[in-house]
Amino acid sequence: MFSKLHLKYRILFAFLFISCFSLIVGGIAYYNTQTIVKDFEHVININMANQLKLDDMKDSVRLIQGRMAVVVGFPKGHEAEVKEAIGRIEHEIKDYEVTDKAYREVQFAPGEELVYKQLAANWIIVKEKTQVLLESYKKDPTSEEV
């Protein structure tokens, strides 16, 4: 079929074929690139934000535990440090609850709910112990219960 055509027409058809092929490959590449960008934006905007909130909640739990050690470790003679620690504990409790609320508003990624449940279970224990400690300290800072 092509053998009877002049060379200029063969070159023209080859050019058109390669152009069409390049257009198809480019279209597929563009579509796949847009899909990847969309998935990446989802990871950065939602999943990464959730991971940062989860890290903030873990940090709050660690800070509360550390400040509880200050309250227990320095009950006499260090009232200023203990009062600062108690203020920091109350601040961290509020921060945790605000971050937790924002975290739960976004749908969990696969596997994320299990991590959250473990942190939430730990938080319940820490919050109960913290409330008991703070109540004991506010009643009598020199008590052996503290």
Accessible surface in RSA format (square Angstrom, percent):
REM  Atomic radii and reference values for relative SASA: ProtOr
REM  Chains: A
REM  Algorithm: Lee & Richards
REM  Probe-radius: 1.40
REM  Slices: 20
REM RES _ NUM      All-atoms   Total-Side   Main-Chain    Non-polar    All polar
REM                ABS   REL    ABS   REL    ABS   REL    ABS   REL    ABS   REL
RES MET A   1   187.15  96.9 128.49  85.0  58.67 139.7 108.59  92.3  78.57 104.1
RES PHE A   2    99.32  49.7  97.19  60.2   2.12   5.5  97.19  58.9   2.12   6.1
RES SER A   3    88.06  74.4  65.61  87.6  22.45  51.7  49.78 106.0  38.28  53.6
RES LYS A   4   190.19  92.8 155.94  95.7  34.26  81.6 107.42  96.7  82.77  88.2
RES LEU A   5    57.96  32.3  52.94  37.9   5.02  12.6  54.11  38.0   3.84  10.3
RES HIS A   6   130.75  71.5 124.33  86.4   6.42  16.4  74.54  76.8  56.21  65.4
RES LEU A   7   119.37  66.5 114.13  81.6   5.24  13.2 114.13  80.2   5.24  14.1
RES LYS A   8   141.55  69.1 129.66  79.6  11.89  28.3  79.23  71.3  62.32  66.4
RES TYR A   9    93.93  43.9  93.93  53.4   0.00   0.0  55.44  41.7  38.49  47.4
RES ARG A  10    98.61  41.4  93.04  47.4   5.56  13.2  27.00  36.9  71.61  43.4
RES ILE A  11   104.85  59.7 102.38  76.3   2.46   5.9 104.36  75.1   0.49   1.3
RES LEU A  12    85.89  47.8  83.00  59.4   2.89   7.3  85.76  60.2   0.13   0.3
RES PHE A  13    89.40  44.7  86.02  53.3   3.38   8.8  86.46  52.4   2.95   8.4
RES ALA A  14    50.83  46.7  42.95  66.3   7.88  17.9  50.08  70.5   0.74   2.0
RES PHE A  15   128.21  64.1 123.42  76.4   4.79  12.5 127.55  77.3   0.65   1.9
RES LEU A  16    85.28  47.5  85.04  60.8   0.24   0.6  85.26  59.9   0.03   0.1
RES PHE A  17   143.48  71.8 137.34  85.1   6.14  16.0 142.73  86.5   0.75   2.1
RES ILE A  18   106.21  60.4 106.06  79.0   0.15   0.4 106.21  76.5   0.00   0.0
RES SER A  19    44.22  37.4  33.79  45.1  10.43  24.0  32.05  68.2  12.17  17.1
RES CYS A  20    73.55  55.6  71.79  80.1   1.76   4.1  20.32  51.5  53.23  57.4
RES PHE A  21   120.31  60.2 117.79  73.0   2.53   6.6 119.72  72.6   0.60   1.7
RES SER A  22    63.18  53.4  51.93  69.3  11.25  25.9  35.59  75.8  27.60  38.7
RES LEU A  23   138.45  77.1 130.15  93.1   8.29  20.8 135.45  95.1   3.00   8.1
RES ILE A  24   108.48  61.7 101.21  75.4   7.26  17.5 107.47  77.4   1.00   2.7
RES VAL A  25    75.23  49.5  73.92  66.9   1.31   3.2  74.57  64.8   0.66   1.8
RES GLY A  26    36.65  45.2   0.00   N/A  36.65  45.2  31.76  87.1   4.89  11.0
RES GLY A  27    41.60  51.3   0.00   N/A  41.60  51.3  34.64  95.1   6.96  15.6
RES ILE A  28   101.86  58.0  98.36  73.3   3.51   8.5 101.10  72.8   0.76   2.1
RES ALA A  29    52.53  48.3  45.33  70.0   7.20  16.4  51.81  73.0   0.73   1.9
RES TYR A  30   147.26  68.8 142.14  80.9   5.12  13.3 108.28  81.4  38.98  48.1
RES TYR A  31   153.28  71.6 151.37  86.1   1.92   5.0 107.81  81.0  45.47  56.1
RES ASN A  32    70.45  48.6  69.94  67.6   0.50   1.2  19.57  47.1  50.88  49.2
RES THR A  33    68.98  49.1  67.84  68.8   1.14   2.7  45.61  61.3  23.37  35.3
RES GLN A  34    81.07  45.3  76.89  56.2   4.18  10.0  26.03  55.4  55.04  41.7
RES THR A  35    57.17  40.7  53.19  53.9   3.99   9.5  51.46  69.1   5.71   8.6
RES ILE A  36   117.93  67.1 116.74  87.0   1.19   2.9 117.54  84.6   0.39   1.1
RES VAL A  37    63.21  41.6  62.07  56.2   1.14   2.7  63.21  54.9   0.00   0.0
RES LYS A  38   150.73  73.5 147.18  90.3   3.55   8.5  92.06  82.9  58.66  62.5
RES ASP A  39    82.51  57.8  80.46  80.1   2.05   4.8  27.58  64.9  54.93  54.8
RES PHE A  40   123.79  61.9 119.75  74.2   4.04  10.5 123.34  74.8   0.45   1.3
RES GLU A  41    91.37  52.5  90.26  68.3   1.11   2.6  25.49  49.3  65.88  53.8
RES HIS A  42    89.98  49.2  83.80  58.2   6.18  15.8  59.53  61.4  30.45  35.4
RES VAL A  43    70.99  46.7  70.99  64.3   0.00   0.0  70.99  61.7   0.00   0.0
RES ILE A  44    79.04  45.0  73.06  54.4   5.98  14.4  73.06  52.6   5.98  16.2
RES ASN A  45    99.59  68.7  80.40  77.7  19.19  46.2  24.81  59.7  74.78  72.3
RES ILE A  46    64.20  36.5  61.45  45.8   2.74   6.6  63.85  46.0   0.35   0.9
RES ASN A  47    44.59  30.8  39.39  38.1   5.21  12.5  15.69  37.8  28.91  27.9
RES MET A  48    95.53  49.5  92.88  61.5   2.66   6.3  75.93  64.6  19.60  26.0
RES ALA A  49    34.85  32.0  30.73  47.4   4.11   9.4  33.99  47.9   0.86   2.3
RES ASN A  50     0.91   0.6   0.91   0.9   0.00   0.0   0.00   0.0   0.91   0.9
RES GLN A  51    79.21  44.3  78.76  57.6   0.44   1.1  31.56  67.2  47.65  36.1
RES LEU A  52    98.74  55.0  98.30  70.3   0.44   1.1  98.30  69.0   0.44   1.2
RES LYS A  53    53.87  26.3  53.81  33.0   0.07   0.2  33.90  30.5  19.97  21.3
RES LEU A  54     3.84   2.1   3.84   2.7   0.00   0.0   3.84   2.7   0.00   0.0
RES ASP A  55    55.11  38.6  54.20  54.0   0.90   2.1  19.91  46.8  35.20  35.1
RES ASP A  56    77.07  54.0  73.92  73.6   3.15   7.4  14.92  35.1  62.15  62.0
RES MET A  57     0.21   0.1   0.00   0.0   0.21   0.5   0.21   0.2   0.00   0.0
RES LYS A  58    64.21  31.3  62.70  38.5   1.50   3.6  26.51  23.9  37.70  40.2
RES ASP A  59    67.24  47.1  66.19  65.9   1.05   2.5  19.07  44.9  48.17  48.0
RES SER A  60     7.30   6.2   7.06   9.4   0.24   0.6   0.04   0.1   7.26  10.2
RES VAL A  61     5.11   3.4   5.11   4.6   0.00   0.0   5.11   4.4   0.00   0.0
RES ARG A  62   144.12  60.5 135.21  68.9   8.91  21.2  61.08  83.5  83.04  50.3
RES LEU A  63    65.21  36.3  62.74  44.9   2.47   6.2  64.86  45.6   0.35   0.9
RES ILE A  64     0.45   0.3   0.45   0.3   0.00   0.0   0.45   0.3   0.00   0.0
RES GLN A  65    81.95  45.8  73.32  53.6   8.63  20.6  28.30  60.2  53.65  40.7
RES GLY A  66    38.87  47.9   0.00   N/A  38.87  47.9  34.60  94.9   4.28   9.6
RES ARG A  67    66.63  28.0  66.54  33.9   0.09   0.2   4.39   6.0  62.24  37.7
RES MET A  68    35.31  18.3  35.10  23.2   0.21   0.5  35.11  29.9   0.20   0.3
RES ALA A  69    64.23  59.1  49.96  77.1  14.27  32.5  57.89  81.5   6.34  16.8
RES VAL A  70    37.30  24.5  35.73  32.3   1.56   3.8  37.24  32.4   0.05   0.1
RES VAL A  71     0.00   0.0   0.00   0.0   0.00   0.0   0.00   0.0   0.00   0.0
RES VAL A  72    74.03  48.7  65.14  59.0   8.89  21.4  65.14  56.6   8.89  24.1
RES GLY A  73    50.78  62.6   0.00   N/A  50.78  62.6  28.52  78.3  22.27  49.9
RES PHE A  74    90.62  45.3  88.89  55.1   1.73   4.5  90.62  54.9   0.00   0.0
RES PRO A  75    36.40  26.5  35.10  32.0   1.30   4.7  35.10  29.0   1.30   8.1
RES LYS A  76   129.79  63.3 115.59  70.9  14.20  33.8  69.07  62.2  60.71  64.7
RES GLY A  77    61.76  76.2   0.00   N/A  61.76  76.2  33.41  91.7  28.35  63.5
RES HIS A  78    75.64  41.3  73.53  51.1   2.12   5.4  45.51  46.9  30.13  35.1
RES GLU A  79    87.54  50.3  85.95  65.0   1.59   3.8  41.22  79.7  46.31  37.8
RES ALA A  80    78.49  72.2  62.88  97.0  15.61  35.5  70.18  98.8   8.31  22.0
RES GLU A  81    82.07  47.1  79.12  59.9   2.95   7.0  38.08  73.7  43.99  35.9
RES VAL A  82     0.12   0.1   0.12   0.1   0.00   0.0   0.12   0.1   0.00   0.0
RES LYS A  83   140.84  68.7 131.60  80.7   9.24  22.0  76.69  69.0  64.15  68.3
RES GLU A  84   113.40  65.1 100.87  76.3  12.53  29.8  47.97  92.8  65.43  53.4
RES ALA A  85     1.26   1.2   0.78   1.2   0.49   1.1   0.99   1.4   0.28   0.7
RES ILE A  86    16.81   9.6  16.81  12.5   0.00   0.0  16.81  12.1   0.00   0.0
RES GLY A  87    36.04  44.4   0.00   N/A  36.04  44.4  29.89  82.0   6.15  13.8
RES ARG A  88    86.49  36.3  81.76  41.7   4.72  11.2  21.35  29.2  65.14  39.5
RES ILE A  89     0.00   0.0   0.00   0.0   0.00   0.0   0.00   0.0   0.00   0.0
RES GLU A  90    62.89  36.1  60.81  46.0   2.08   4.9  24.17  46.7  38.72  31.6
RES HIS A  91    87.78  48.0  84.14  58.5   3.64   9.3  51.92  53.5  35.86  41.7
RES GLU A  92     9.46   5.4   9.46   7.2   0.00   0.0   0.00   0.0   9.46   7.7
RES ILE A  93    15.80   9.0  15.80  11.8   0.00   0.0  15.80  11.4   0.00   0.0
RES LYS A  94   136.93  66.8 135.03  82.8   1.90   4.5  81.86  73.7  55.07  58.7
RES ASP A  95    55.30  38.7  52.99  52.7   2.31   5.5  14.29  33.6  41.01  40.9
RES TYR A  96     2.87   1.3   2.47   1.4   0.40   1.0   1.71   1.3   1.16   1.4
RES GLU A  97    70.72  40.6  64.70  48.9   6.02  14.3  32.95  63.7  37.76  30.8
RES VAL A  98   107.73  70.9 103.13  93.4   4.60  11.1 106.25  92.3   1.47   4.0
RES THR A  99    25.74  18.3  22.50  22.8   3.24   7.7   7.32   9.8  18.42  27.9
RES ASP A 100    18.06  12.7  18.06  18.0   0.00   0.0   0.45   1.0  17.62  17.6
RES LYS A 101   130.33  63.6 129.53  79.5   0.80   1.9  76.04  68.4  54.29  57.8
RES ALA A 102    32.84  30.2  29.97  46.3   2.86   6.5  31.20  43.9   1.64   4.3
RES TYR A 103     0.00   0.0   0.00   0.0   0.00   0.0   0.00   0.0   0.00   0.0
RES ARG A 104   129.82  54.5 105.81  53.9  24.01  57.2  32.41  44.3  97.41  59.0
RES GLU A 105   127.23  73.0  88.61  67.0  38.63  92.0  43.60  84.3  83.63  68.3
RES VAL A 106    45.98  30.3  40.04  36.2   5.94  14.3  43.93  38.2   2.05   5.5
RES GLN A 107   162.03  90.6 140.43 102.6  21.61  51.4  54.91 116.9 107.12  81.2
RES PHE A 108    57.67  28.9  39.76  24.6  17.91  46.6  39.77  24.1  17.90  51.2
RES ALA A 109    27.10  24.9  18.14  28.0   8.96  20.4  24.39  34.4   2.70   7.2
RES PRO A 110   141.43 103.1 106.96  97.5  34.47 125.3 119.44  98.6  21.99 136.7
RES GLY A 111    57.34  70.7   0.00   N/A  57.34  70.7  38.80 106.5  18.54  41.5
RES GLU A 112    22.91  13.2  17.75  13.4   5.16  12.3  18.65  36.1   4.27   3.5
RES GLU A 113    82.22  47.2  82.22  62.2   0.00   0.0  16.72  32.4  65.49  53.5
RES LEU A 114   115.80  64.5 112.09  80.2   3.71   9.3 113.75  79.9   2.06   5.5
RES VAL A 115    57.33  37.7  56.40  51.1   0.93   2.2  56.40  49.0   0.93   2.5
RES TYR A 116    24.26  11.3  24.26  13.8   0.00   0.0  17.06  12.8   7.20   8.9
RES LYS A 117   121.50  59.3 115.45  70.8   6.05  14.4  66.90  60.2  54.60  58.2
RES GLN A 118   115.79  64.7 104.83  76.6  10.96  26.1  43.33  92.2  72.46  55.0
RES LEU A 119    14.23   7.9   9.90   7.1   4.33  10.9  13.62   9.6   0.61   1.7
RES ALA A 120    24.17  22.2  23.90  36.9   0.26   0.6  24.02  33.8   0.14   0.4
RES ALA A 121    54.58  50.2  49.29  76.1   5.29  12.0  52.48  73.9   2.10   5.6
RES ASN A 122    60.61  41.8  57.56  55.6   3.05   7.4  16.54  39.8  44.07  42.6
RES TRP A 123    20.63   8.3  20.63  10.0   0.00   0.0  13.17   7.0   7.45  12.1
RES ILE A 124    99.49  56.6  97.21  72.4   2.27   5.5  99.38  71.6   0.11   0.3
RES ILE A 125    98.63  56.1  98.18  73.1   0.45   1.1  98.58  71.0   0.04   0.1
RES VAL A 126     8.94   5.9   7.13   6.5   1.82   4.4   8.94   7.8   0.00   0.0
RES LYS A 127    66.35  32.4  65.87  40.4   0.48   1.1  32.05  28.8  34.30  36.5
RES GLU A 128   104.08  59.8  99.42  75.2   4.66  11.1  42.31  81.8  61.77  50.4
RES LYS A 129   126.00  61.5 122.13  74.9   3.87   9.2  66.85  60.2  59.15  63.0
RES THR A 130     0.00   0.0   0.00   0.0   0.00   0.0   0.00   0.0   0.00   0.0
RES GLN A 131    66.08  36.9  66.08  48.3   0.00   0.0  28.01  59.6  38.07  28.9
RES VAL A 132    96.06  63.2  94.81  85.8   1.25   3.0  95.67  83.1   0.40   1.1
RES LEU A 133    16.10   9.0  13.32   9.5   2.78   7.0  15.99  11.2   0.11   0.3
RES LEU A 134     7.93   4.4   7.93   5.7   0.00   0.0   7.93   5.6   0.00   0.0
RES GLU A 135   100.28  57.6  97.33  73.6   2.95   7.0  33.99  65.7  66.29  54.1
RES SER A 136    14.61  12.3   9.99  13.3   4.62  10.6   3.92   8.4  10.69  15.0
RES TYR A 137    13.54   6.3  13.43   7.6   0.12   0.3  11.19   8.4   2.35   2.9
RES LYS A 138   132.32  64.6 100.51  61.7  31.81  75.7  71.86  64.7  60.46  64.4
RES LYS A 139   172.65  84.2 136.30  83.6  36.35  86.6  90.52  81.5  82.13  87.5
RES ASP A 140    63.49  44.5  62.71  62.4   0.79   1.9  22.10  52.0  41.40  41.3
RES PRO A 141    52.87  38.5  52.87  48.2   0.00   0.0  52.87  43.7   0.00   0.0
RES THR A 142    78.61  55.9  67.60  68.5  11.01  26.2  49.82  66.9  28.80  43.5
RES SER A 143    32.18  27.2  19.39  25.9  12.78  29.5  13.93  29.7  18.25  25.6
RES GLU A 144   166.45  95.6 137.01 103.7  29.44  70.1  70.96 137.2  95.50  78.0
RES GLU A 145   142.45  81.8 107.75  81.5  34.70  82.6  46.92  90.8  95.53  78.0
RES VAL A 146    19.33  12.7   0.41   0.4  18.92  45.6  11.19   9.7   8.13  22.1
END  Absolute sums over single chains surface
CHAIN  1 A    10750.1       9578.2       1171.9       7082.9       3667.2
END  Absolute sums over all chains
TOTAL         10750.1       9578.2       1171.9       7082.9       3667.2
